[in-house]
Amino acid sequence: MQQLITKAQIIGITLDVAKAGLCLGDTAYLKLTADGHIALFAQGRQSWFGLYTRRPWLQLGHLGPIATDLLGEHLRRNLRLRVRIVSLTPAHLSKSQHPEVSVSVWGAIDRGVKGFHQASVQPA
């Protein structure tokens, strides 16, 4: 496996990452949606008085257009990707007052995907 995307910021985060129980290094997965976006799902941690713990898969948001262009063909071909959370800032600690989550993506470079190269995707 090689690093396909060093750090891609997640757009449209809809949940409170502080209460979701997410941590750096958590596993995530990507799913191609019908509208052409790539949605990001990660396992949250929910417990009831520390006795009963659930780990539901939660949709965090989606990748930006550059990351979608880079990874779309990999998802259409069902190639295996390793996705990890590499940056996590809750809204109350963020300068923008919005939660910030970034992921790294690893996988096998498919020579059949034209123009693919290793990239770091940052918002403009």
Order of alpha helices (4+ residues) and beta strands (2+ residues): beta-alpha-beta-beta-beta-beta-beta-alpha-beta-beta-beta
